[in-house]
Amino acid sequence: MIPRPLRRIALAAATLALFCAAGLYALDRLDKAYPPPLPAELTTSTEVVDRDGQLLRAFATVDGYWRLKTSLDDVDPDFVRMLVAYEDKRFFAHRGIDPWAFGRAAWQLVTHGRIVSGGSTLSMQVARLVEPRQSRSIGAKLRQVLRALQIERRLSKREILERYLTLAPYGGNIEGVRAASLAYFGKEPKRLTVAEQALLVSLPQLPEKRRPDRNPENAAAARKRVLERMVGAGLLAANEAERAERGAVTVSRMGLPALAAHLSDDALRAEPSLFRHKLTLRKSVQQGLEDVARAAARKLGPKLSVAMVMADARTGEILGAVGSADFFDSSRSGWIDMTKISRSPGSTLKPFIYGLAFEQGLVAQETVIEDRPADFGGYRPRNFDMSYQGDVSVRQALQLSLNVPAIRLLDAVGPARLVARFRQAGVRLSLPDNQLPGLAIGLGGAGITLRDLVQLYAGLANGGKANPLRDGIAADDRTTGGRTILDEAATWQIGDILSGVRPPEGALQRGIAYKTGTSYGYRDAWSVGYDGRYVLGVWVGRADGGSVPGLSGYVSAAPILFEGFRRSGLPAIALPSPPPGLRKPAQGDLPVTLARFSTDEAGLVVVKATEPAPRIVFPPDGARVALSDPVGGEQPLVLKLQGGRAPFRWLANGKPWADTVRRREAAWQPDTTGFSTLTVIDAAGRAASVKVFVE
């Protein structure tokens, strides 16, 4: 027979077990019936980040809070250790509540007659953050305890910490450690000092009373308590805590990053459901360009704005884009993205006219061309300064941006061919009333956006291959692929000429090739330049298209271009060397057909050809030719042409042969494989070209 005392103990144990089982059952039913509000994704600020994930711009939540999503990877591990040691040192051991902390808090309340320390765990604090309590009652505390138990059943310790780091209050409309770190210290929480970490650990307990921008004394005292606790916990040496304590407390609140305002708005419109948008921009480049644009606009005067686009010519990725000098400046219409507005490009298209002339073998750099008044069927172009230089070299004509020589060449190569090359590179000019392209497009008589102009110049920086510009916004991506705008030899000739243009006064020489332009009526000033990899375009003017007396590409936009390259922080990449076999003959070494570019309009004597223009009949354009002879080795390629007036001058890849020939057959020995351009010029100055691939 079991003794009575043992029976009583057994009964008590059974009763306790029954009550525990009933309690657990009740908690389980309660947990299932009333789950905690734990959405899979928290409502956080929408973020726009650069190519490396750095924050460019953040948008407040619908309820007006700055709340940036935060993971443990976004925070210094030392901060997490400091937070756990201060708020809940047995966080990783308990399951939502810490009995020892509760017991300590109760004993201190009894012995001191006031609350000395709380018993809340981080899980309980998360419960309060996801479901704010309406009062500070016993019932509210009990509900918080139950919610903490529920949260522990659903989330891992890592997930609980990340919810706390995202939702913790830091004063005003700032929530989460990332937003607080950016607002109070201007940097991400991975880069915080010990003093800054201690301050942010202390803020969520009494965020309004300890706000460093309003109550720096309270903030300093709270920081000191955290540092002392860390010394006691063995996480911090006493001398290190003393140094951190001596540091000044920040007394101002900074704005969160607001870079790339126009592209950020575009990204939100393209995919409004995403909370994180990634662009191809590089934050350091974007910051530098925005600073340059803002300073330049202030210097230029009221109502004037500045737009800039910088891209990697090899990939087409936009590294920096400034739509206006100041997005929030209404006097400059800052909300208008001037990188996407079609405006007259002035003289900035001239390099492509000269490039076509080089490509077709019409001119060399030292070819003499006339800069005198001329009439092209009623169109009478004049130079910017209303003066004329007379006989100049092609190199001088482009460097001085003379108008008449450019129109002479455009008349020879054909405006339609120029526009077709632009279209091939993915760029379409805006022509007046949908008219056919005329000679006026060479001097700005068409519309183009800054982005498209930079895309064209990126082709010059990339050996003649123009890639579509991309900024990372899916709806704006174009997939035309890299297309040839000029051949490699002509592209190098243009870069060689433009790299010799004198930099604006006071600008540091960087080894870039650049061109300026001014639209009719002083409405737009342009400057576009490139080195061996990067291209930058600058537009200056009024968003409303108003005239600005004195505005010019060289005076107004070129200094911004050079300063933009400097402030971008990108390394200077040397312009490419000339292609194999390409040379720059002096004026005296040019063949007679290249010594002077003559036209009837200039009043010069030219050969009046009665024969049809020359045409290369073999090899046909685009042919692939194999010159290997298994017995005799390499064999020359026989060239045949029809029409034209002898003698004939042949050029291979822009390099003239030593002698002229009178026969309509010639032999060419390639010095390399791959694509080559063959050009023939007859005695009347007419030319024909084919492109072949040598295997």
C-alpha positions in Angstrom: 0.0 0.0 0.0 1.3 3.5 -1.1 1.9 5.8 1.9 -0.4 8.7 2.2 2.3 11.4 1.7 3.4 9.8 -1.5 -0.2 9.6 -2.7 -0.6 13.3 -2.0 2.6 14.1 -4.0 1.5 12.0 -6.9 -1.9 13.7 -6.9 -0.4 17.1 -6.8 2.0 16.2 -9.7 -0.8 14.8 -11.7 -3.0 17.9 -11.1 0.0 20.1 -12.1 0.6 18.1 -15.2 -3.1 18.3 -16.1 -3.1 22.0 -15.6 0.0 22.3 -17.7 -1.4 20.2 -20.5 -4.7 22.2 -20.4 -2.7 25.4 -20.5 -0.6 24.3 -23.4 -3.7 23.1 -25.2 -5.5 26.4 -24.6 -2.4 28.3 -25.8 -2.2 26.2 -28.9 -5.9 26.7 -29.7 -5.5 30.5 -28.9 -2.4 30.6 -31.1 -4.3 29.1 -34.0 -7.5 31.1 -33.5 -5.7 34.5 -33.0 -2.4 34.4 -34.9 -0.1 37.4 -34.6 -0.1 39.9 -37.5 3.1 38.8 -39.2 2.9 39.6 -42.9 5.5 37.9 -45.1 6.8 41.3 -46.3 6.8 44.4 -44.1 5.6 47.7 -45.6 8.8 49.5 -46.1 10.1 52.5 -48.1 10.7 51.9 -51.8 14.3 52.0 -52.6 16.3 52.9 -55.7 19.8 51.5 -55.7 22.8 51.7 -57.9 24.7 48.9 -59.7 26.4 48.0 -56.5 23.3 48.1 -54.3 24.1 51.5 -52.7 21.0 53.6 -51.9 20.4 56.4 -54.5 16.9 57.4 -53.4 14.3 56.3 -50.9 10.5 57.1 -50.8 8.5 57.4 -47.6 5.8 54.8 -46.9 2.2 55.6 -47.5 1.8 56.5 -43.8 4.7 58.9 -44.0 7.5 56.9 -42.4 11.1 56.4 -43.5 11.4 52.7 -43.0 14.1 50.8 -44.9 14.1 47.1 -45.1 17.0 45.8 -43.0 18.7 42.4 -42.9 21.5 41.2 -40.6 23.8 41.5 -43.5 23.1 45.2 -43.7 24.4 45.8 -40.1 27.8 45.5 -38.5 27.8 42.3 -36.3 29.2 44.3 -33.4 26.0 46.4 -33.4 23.9 43.2 -33.2 26.0 41.9 -30.3 25.7 45.3 -28.5 21.9 45.3 -29.1 21.4 41.8 -27.7 23.7 42.4 -24.7 21.8 45.6 -23.8 18.2 44.6 -24.6 18.0 40.8 -24.1 21.2 39.0 -23.2 19.5 35.6 -23.1 17.8 36.2 -26.5 19.2 33.1 -28.1 18.3 30.8 -25.2 14.6 31.7 -24.4 11.5 31.1 -26.4 9.9 34.5 -26.2 10.0 35.4 -22.5 12.9 35.5 -20.1 11.8 34.3 -16.6 15.0 35.6 -15.0 14.5 39.1 -16.4 10.9 39.1 -15.3 11.9 38.0 -11.8 14.6 40.6 -11.6 12.3 43.4 -12.7 9.6 42.3 -10.2 12.1 42.2 -7.3 13.5 45.7 -8.2 9.9 47.0 -8.3 9.2 45.7 -4.8 12.5 46.7 -3.3 12.8 50.2 -4.9 9.2 51.1 -5.2 9.6 52.0 -8.9 10.6 50.3 -12.2 14.3 50.0 -12.4 14.6 47.8 -15.4 12.1 46.1 -17.7 11.7 42.4 -18.4 10.8 42.8 -22.1 12.6 40.6 -24.5 13.4 41.5 -28.1 10.6 39.1 -29.1 8.2 41.0 -26.9 9.4 44.3 -28.4 8.7 42.9 -31.9 5.3 41.9 -30.7 4.6 45.5 -29.6 6.0 46.9 -32.9 3.8 44.7 -35.1 0.7 45.2 -32.9 1.0 48.5 -31.0 -0.7 48.4 -27.5 -3.5 50.8 -26.7 -2.6 51.2 -23.0 0.0 50.3 -20.5 -2.1 47.9 -18.5 -1.5 44.4 -17.1 -3.8 43.0 -19.8 -1.8 44.7 -22.5 1.5 43.3 -21.1 0.0 39.8 -20.9 -1.1 40.1 -24.5 2.4 41.1 -25.4 3.8 38.0 -23.7 1.4 35.7 -25.5 2.3 37.4 -28.8 6.0 36.9 -28.1 5.4 33.2 -27.6 3.5 33.0 -30.8 6.2 34.9 -32.7 8.9 32.5 -31.5 6.9 29.6 -32.9 6.7 31.2 -36.3 10.0 33.1 -36.8 13.6 32.2 -36.4 15.9 34.2 -34.2 17.4 35.8 -37.3 14.0 36.8 -38.6 13.0 38.3 -35.2 16.1 40.4 -35.1 15.6 41.6 -38.7 12.0 42.6 -37.9 13.3 44.6 -34.9 16.0 46.2 -36.9 13.4 47.3 -39.6 10.6 48.5 -37.3 12.3 49.9 -34.1 11.4 53.6 -33.6 14.2 56.2 -33.7 12.3 59.4 -33.3 9.9 61.4 -35.5 9.0 59.4 -38.6 12.2 57.4 -38.6 11.9 53.6 -38.1 14.6 51.0 -38.4 18.3 51.2 -37.9 19.1 51.8 -41.6 16.9 54.9 -41.8 18.2 56.1 -38.4 21.9 55.6 -39.4 21.4 57.5 -42.7 19.3 60.3 -41.0 21.6 60.9 -38.1 25.0 60.0 -39.4 24.7 60.0 -43.2 25.9 56.4 -43.7 24.8 52.8 -43.7 24.8 50.9 -40.4 27.8 48.7 -41.5 30.0 51.8 -41.2 29.0 53.0 -37.7 31.6 53.8 -35.0 31.3 52.4 -31.5 29.8 55.7 -30.2 27.3 55.8 -33.0 26.3 52.1 -32.5 25.8 52.8 -28.7 23.5 55.8 -29.5 21.3 53.8 -31.9 21.0 50.9 -29.4 19.7 53.3 -26.8 17.2 55.3 -28.9 14.3 52.8 -29.4 13.5 52.7 -25.6 12.6 56.4 -25.5 13.0 57.7 -29.1 11.5 61.1 -28.7 13.2 62.0 -25.4 16.6 60.8 -26.7 16.5 62.2 -30.2 20.0 63.5 -30.8 18.8 66.4 -33.0 16.4 67.7 -30.3 17.8 66.4 -27.0 21.5 65.9 -27.4 22.1 65.8 -23.6 19.6 63.0 -23.1 21.1 61.2 -26.1 24.6 61.5 -24.6 23.5 60.1 -21.2 21.7 57.2 -22.8 24.7 56.4 -25.0 26.9 56.4 -21.8 24.7 53.8 -20.1 25.0 51.5 -23.1 28.7 51.9 -23.2 29.0 51.1 -19.5 26.8 48.1 -19.9 29.1 46.9 -22.8 32.2 47.2 -20.6 30.4 45.2 -17.9 29.5 42.5 -20.4 33.0 42.2 -21.6 32.2 43.4 -25.1 34.1 46.6 -24.9 37.4 47.7 -23.3 37.1 50.5 -20.7 39.5 52.8 -22.6 37.6 52.3 -25.9 34.3 53.1 -24.1 35.8 56.2 -22.7 36.9 57.4 -26.1 33.5 56.7 -27.5 31.9 58.6 -24.7 33.9 61.7 -25.4 32.7 62.0 -29.0 30.2 64.7 -29.7 26.5 63.8 -30.3 25.1 64.7 -33.7 22.8 67.7 -33.4 21.2 67.6 -36.8 19.0 65.3 -38.9 20.0 64.7 -42.5 17.8 64.0 -45.4 17.9 60.5 -46.8 19.7 60.1 -50.2 17.7 61.7 -53.0 19.9 61.1 -56.1 18.8 60.4 -59.6 15.3 61.9 -59.0 14.1 61.6 -62.6 15.3 58.0 -63.2 13.9 57.0 -59.8 10.5 58.3 -60.7 10.7 56.4 -64.0 11.6 53.2 -62.2 8.5 53.5 -59.9 6.2 54.2 -62.8 7.6 51.2 -64.8 7.2 48.7 -61.9 5.2 50.3 -59.1 4.8 47.0 -57.2 8.6 46.6 -56.5 10.0 47.9 -53.3 13.6 47.8 -54.6 14.7 49.1 -58.0 18.2 48.6 -59.3 19.8 51.0 -61.9 23.0 50.8 -63.9 24.1 54.1 -62.3 27.2 54.3 -60.1 26.5 56.3 -56.9 29.8 58.1 -56.8 29.4 59.2 -60.5 25.8 60.3 -60.0 26.7 62.3 -56.9 29.6 64.0 -58.7 27.6 64.9 -61.7 24.7 66.3 -59.7 27.1 68.5 -57.7 28.6 69.8 -60.9 25.2 70.5 -62.5 23.9 72.3 -59.4 27.0 74.5 -59.0 27.1 75.3 -62.8 23.4 76.3 -62.8 23.9 78.7 -59.9 26.8 80.3 -61.8 25.0 80.5 -65.1 22.0 82.4 -63.7 18.3 82.0 -63.0 16.0 79.9 -65.1 18.9 78.0 -66.7 19.1 74.3 -66.2 21.8 71.6 -66.9 21.4 68.0 -68.0 24.1 65.4 -68.1 24.4 61.8 -69.2 27.5 59.6 -68.7 27.8 56.1 -70.1 30.1 53.2 -70.6 30.6 53.1 -74.3 31.5 49.4 -74.3 28.3 48.2 -72.6 25.9 51.1 -73.2 25.2 51.3 -69.4 24.4 54.7 -68.1 26.6 55.5 -65.1 25.2 58.9 -64.3 22.1 60.8 -65.5 21.1 64.3 -64.4 17.8 65.4 -65.8 18.0 69.0 -64.4 20.2 71.1 -62.1 17.7 70.7 -59.2 14.7 68.5 -59.3 12.9 70.6 -56.7 13.7 74.0 -58.2 10.5 75.2 -59.9 12.2 78.3 -61.3 14.3 76.1 -63.5 11.5 73.6 -64.2 13.5 71.1 -62.4 10.9 68.3 -62.6 11.4 68.1 -66.4 14.0 65.5 -67.4 15.9 67.3 -70.1 17.9 64.2 -71.1 14.8 63.0 -72.9 13.6 66.2 -74.5 14.3 66.6 -78.2 16.2 69.8 -78.9 18.3 71.3 -81.7 21.8 69.8 -81.4 23.7 72.7 -83.1 27.0 71.5 -84.5 27.3 68.3 -82.5 26.4 66.1 -85.5 29.2 67.4 -87.6 31.7 64.7 -86.6 29.5 62.1 -88.2 29.4 64.0 -91.5 33.2 64.1 -91.6 33.2 60.5 -90.6 31.2 59.5 -93.6 33.4 61.6 -95.9 36.5 59.8 -94.5 34.8 56.4 -94.8 34.0 57.1 -98.5 37.5 58.2 -99.2 36.4 61.8 -100.2 38.9 63.5 -97.9 41.9 63.1 -95.7 42.7 65.1 -92.6 44.9 67.5 -94.6 42.6 67.8 -97.6 42.1 71.5 -98.4 38.4 72.6 -98.2 37.0 76.0 -98.8 35.3 78.1 -96.1 33.7 80.8 -98.2 30.1 81.9 -98.7 28.2 79.3 -100.7 24.7 78.6 -102.0 23.3 75.1 -102.0 20.1 75.4 -103.9 19.0 78.4 -101.9 20.4 77.2 -98.6 23.2 79.6 -97.6 24.9 78.5 -94.4 27.0 81.0 -92.4 29.5 80.5 -89.7 28.7 81.2 -86.0 30.9 84.4 -85.9 29.7 85.5 -89.4 33.3 85.4 -90.7 35.1 83.0 -93.1 38.5 81.4 -93.0 39.1 80.8 -96.7 41.2 77.6 -97.5 41.5 75.3 -94.5 42.3 71.7 -93.9 39.6 69.3 -93.1 41.1 68.9 -89.6 41.0 72.6 -89.0 37.4 72.9 -90.4 36.1 70.3 -87.9 38.1 71.6 -84.9 36.9 75.2 -85.6 33.4 73.9 -86.3 33.1 75.8 -89.5 29.7 75.5 -91.0 30.2 75.9 -94.8 32.8 73.0 -95.0 30.5 70.7 -93.1 27.6 71.4 -95.4 29.9 70.9 -98.5 30.7 67.4 -97.2 27.1 66.7 -96.2 26.0 67.6 -99.7 28.6 65.1 -101.1 27.7 62.2 -98.7 24.0 62.9 -98.7 21.8 63.8 -95.7 19.7 60.7 -96.2 22.8 58.5 -95.8 23.7 60.4 -92.5 20.2 59.9 -91.1 20.2 56.2 -92.2 23.4 55.7 -90.2 21.8 57.3 -87.1 18.8 55.1 -87.6 21.0 52.0 -87.9 22.6 53.0 -84.6 19.1 53.1 -82.9 18.7 56.9 -83.0 16.0 58.7 -85.0 16.1 62.5 -85.5 13.0 64.6 -85.1 12.6 66.3 -88.5 10.3 69.4 -89.0 6.8 68.3 -90.1 8.1 64.9 -91.0 10.1 66.4 -93.9 12.8 64.5 -95.7 16.3 65.1 -94.3 18.0 68.2 -95.8 21.3 69.9 -95.5 20.1 71.9 -92.5 20.4 68.9 -90.2 24.2 69.4 -90.3 23.8 72.6 -88.4 21.1 71.6 -86.0 18.0 71.6 -88.2 16.6 68.5 -86.5 15.7 67.4 -83.0 17.6 64.9 -80.8 17.6 64.1 -77.2 20.8 64.2 -75.0 20.5 60.5 -74.4 20.5 59.8 -78.1 23.3 62.1 -78.8 25.4 60.4 -76.1 24.5 57.1 -77.7 25.9 58.3 -81.0 29.1 59.5 -79.4 29.4 56.3 -77.5 29.7 54.7 -81.0 32.7 56.9 -81.6 34.3 55.9 -78.3 33.7 52.2 -79.1 35.4 51.9 -82.5 32.3 52.8 -84.5 29.9 50.3 -82.8 27.0 52.1 -81.0 25.3 50.1 -78.2 21.8 51.2 -77.0 22.0 53.1 -73.7 20.6 51.2 -70.7 19.7 52.5 -67.3 18.2 49.4 -65.7 14.6 50.4 -66.1 13.0 47.5 -67.9 10.4 49.5 -69.7 13.1 51.8 -71.1 15.6 49.2 -72.3 16.2 48.9 -76.0 17.6 45.7 -77.5 18.7 46.8 -81.0 22.3 45.6 -80.3 25.6 47.2 -81.2 25.5 48.5 -84.8 28.1 50.1 -86.9 27.7 53.8 -87.2 31.1 54.4 -88.9 34.0 52.1 -89.8 36.9 51.8 -87.5 39.3 53.8 -89.6 36.9 56.8 -90.0 36.1 56.6 -86.3 39.7 56.9 -85.4 40.2 59.8 -87.7 37.3 61.7 -86.0 38.7 60.9 -82.5 42.2 62.1 -83.5 40.8 65.4 -84.7 38.5 66.1 -81.8 41.2 65.2 -79.2 43.1 68.2 -80.6 40.3 70.7 -79.8 41.6 73.2 -77.3 40.0 72.7 -73.8 38.1 75.6 -72.3 40.0 78.1 -70.3 41.0 76.8 -66.9 40.0 73.2 -67.6 42.4 70.4 -66.8 43.6 68.4 -69.8 42.2 64.9 -69.6 42.9 63.5 -73.1 39.4 63.5 -74.3 37.9 64.0 -77.7 35.0 66.5 -77.6 32.7 68.6 -79.7 30.5 71.6 -78.8 27.4 73.0 -80.3 25.0 75.9 -80.0 21.5 75.9 -81.4 19.9 78.7 -83.5 18.8 81.6 -81.3 21.1 80.7 -78.4 18.5 78.3 -77.0 20.7 75.2 -76.4 24.4 74.8 -75.6 25.9 71.3 -75.9 29.2 69.6 -75.2 29.9 65.9 -75.7 33.2 64.2 -75.1 34.7 60.8 -74.7 37.9 59.0 -73.8 38.8 55.4 -74.6 35.8 54.1 -72.7 33.5 56.7 -71.1 31.3 59.3 -72.8 29.7 62.3 -71.2 27.1 64.7 -72.8 26.1 68.1 -71.4 23.1 70.2 -72.3 22.6 73.8 -71.0 19.5 75.9 -71.6 16.0 76.8 -70.5 13.5 74.1 -70.2 10.9 76.3 -71.8 13.1 76.8 -74.9 13.7 80.5 -74.3 16.6 82.3 -75.8 19.6 83.0 -73.6 21.9 85.7 -75.2 25.5 84.8 -74.9 24.8 81.1 -74.4 27.3 78.9 -76.4 28.6 75.3 -76.3 32.2 76.3 -75.8 31.7 78.9 -73.2 28.7 77.5 -71.3 28.7 73.7 -71.7 32.4 72.7 -72.3 33.6 73.7 -68.8 30.8 71.6 -67.3 32.0 68.7 -69.5 35.6 68.8 -68.2 34.5 69.3 -64.6 32.0 66.4 -65.0 34.7 64.1 -66.1 36.9 65.2 -63.2 34.2 64.9 -60.5 33.0 61.5 -61.9 35.9 59.8 -60.2 36.2 57.4 -63.2 39.8 56.6 -64.4 41.0 58.3 -67.6 41.2 55.7 -70.4 43.5 56.6 -73.3 42.0 57.0 -76.7 42.8 54.0 -79.0 45.8 53.8 -81.3 45.2 54.0 -85.0 44.1 50.7 -86.7 46.9 48.7 -88.4 48.0 50.2 -91.7 46.3 53.6 -91.2 48.4 56.7 -91.6 48.0 60.4 -91.7 49.7 61.7 -94.8 50.9 65.3 -94.8 49.2 67.7 -97.3 52.1 67.4 -99.7 51.9 63.6 -99.7 48.2 63.4 -100.7 47.3 62.2 -104.1 45.8 64.7 -106.4 42.3 63.4 -105.9 42.6 64.1 -102.1 44.6 67.3 -102.2 41.5 69.5 -102.5 37.8 69.0 -102.0 36.1 71.0 -104.8 32.5 71.8 -105.6 30.8 73.8 -108.4 29.2 76.1 -105.9 32.7 77.5 -104.9 33.3 78.6 -108.4 36.3 76.4 -108.9 37.2 74.5 -112.0 36.2 70.9 -111.7 36.3 68.0 -114.1 32.9 67.6 -115.9 32.4 63.9 -116.2 30.3 62.5 -119.0 30.9 58.9 -118.1 28.8 57.2 -115.5 30.1 57.2 -112.0 32.6 54.4 -111.1 31.2 51.2 -109.7 33.1 48.3 -108.2 31.7 45.1 -109.7 34.1 42.7 -108.1 34.3 41.8 -105.3 30.6 42.6 -104.6 29.8 44.5 -101.4 29.7 42.2 -98.4 31.6 39.3 -100.1 33.8 36.9 -98.2 37.0 36.1 -100.0 39.6 33.4 -99.2 43.1 34.2 -100.6 45.0 31.1 -99.5 46.5 29.1 -102.4 47.5 25.6 -101.2 50.3 25.6 -103.9 51.5 29.1 -104.4 50.6 30.7 -101.0 48.7 34.0 -100.7 47.3 35.4 -103.9 46.2 39.0 -104.5 42.6 39.9 -104.9 41.7 41.1 -108.4 39.5 44.3 -108.3 37.2 45.2 -111.2 35.2 48.3 -111.8 33.0 49.8 -114.4 32.4 53.5 -115.4 34.3 56.4 -114.1 37.1 58.5 -115.7 40.7 57.4 -115.5 43.1 57.7 -113.8 41.8 55.9 -110.7 43.0 56.2 -107.1 42.4 53.1 -104.9 42.3 53.2 -101.1 42.2 50.3 -98.7 40.8 51.1 -95.3 41.3 54.8 -96.0 45.0 54.3 -96.9 45.7 55.4 -100.5 47.8 53.2 -102.8 51.1 54.6 -103.9 50.2 55.1 -107.6 47.1 55.8 -109.7 46.1 53.3 -112.3 44.3 53.8 -115.7 43.0 50.3 -116.1 39.7 49.2 -114.7 41.4 46.2 -113.0 43.8 46.3 -110.1 45.4 43.8 -107.7 45.2 44.2 -103.9 47.2 42.2 -101.4 45.5 42.4 -98.0 47.8 42.7 -95.0 45.3 41.4 -92.5 42.2 39.3 -92.3 38.7 40.5 -91.3 36.6 43.3 -92.7 38.2 45.8 -95.1 36.8 48.7 -97.0 38.0 49.3 -100.6 37.4 52.6 -102.3 38.0 53.9 -105.8 38.1 57.6 -106.8 38.0 58.6 -110.4 39.5 61.8 -112.0 36.2 63.6 -111.5 36.4 63.0 -107.7 33.5 60.5 -107.7 33.9 57.5 -105.4 32.6 54.0 -104.9 33.2 51.7 -102.0 32.6 48.0 -101.0 33.3 46.2 -97.8 34.6 42.7 -97.9 35.6 40.0 -95.3 39.1 38.5 -95.9 39.5 34.9 -94.7 
